[in-house]
């Protein structure tokens, strides 16, 4: 149980292109999803918290207009990297926290990540 | 601010030997602690958590972790390492009591198990 599907797993595109990444909770509902960025041999950096039906909460230093987040349903959140440039190349990972129960007790379940390469 | 520290970038252990991956934490209240494992080009997999109760927590794949309040540690352990355990391990602490349930991750420890 608690499977999170992330798509696509790998994207290579030209500079200036916008790229959309999907994060789906397959067997549970998630009011909250999280988007992380991971650089090689480094830890995960939280970019934003996505809340179903409301605006995402971005971490300090993350450009809202650059990284658009939409959480339109309890099973789907999307991250769109707008006008991507080579410096946006990274490994992007989403996670979802199951709805219900004690909030702090629920572990986050992660997708398999999306490797984004901007040429 | 809440934080976790993983003092070792890499841990090397021979197959069949016990392994320990270290984690220390700093929190203002009661800690909610987690261990995750990441295989190459994959997301993170949940291993175990400590919320309350017994200090020894058992998790997936034979892993366990010991919560030590006096030493503010939450070390990950396994009695007998497998080559397939080789991966990147992250310790994490929950940040705050709000609905966002943000996780603060350590820098990760690469576990290398030699056959």
Interface residues (C-beta under 8 A of the other chain):
Chain A: X2 X4 X6 X32 X34 X42 X43 X44 X46 X49 X57 X91 X93 X94 X95 X97 X103 X104 X105 X106 X107 X108 X109 X110 X111 X112 X113 X115
Chain B: X32 X34 X36 X41 X42 X43 X44 X45 X46 X49 X51 X90 X94 X97 X98 X99 X100 X101 X102 X103 X105 X106 X107 X108
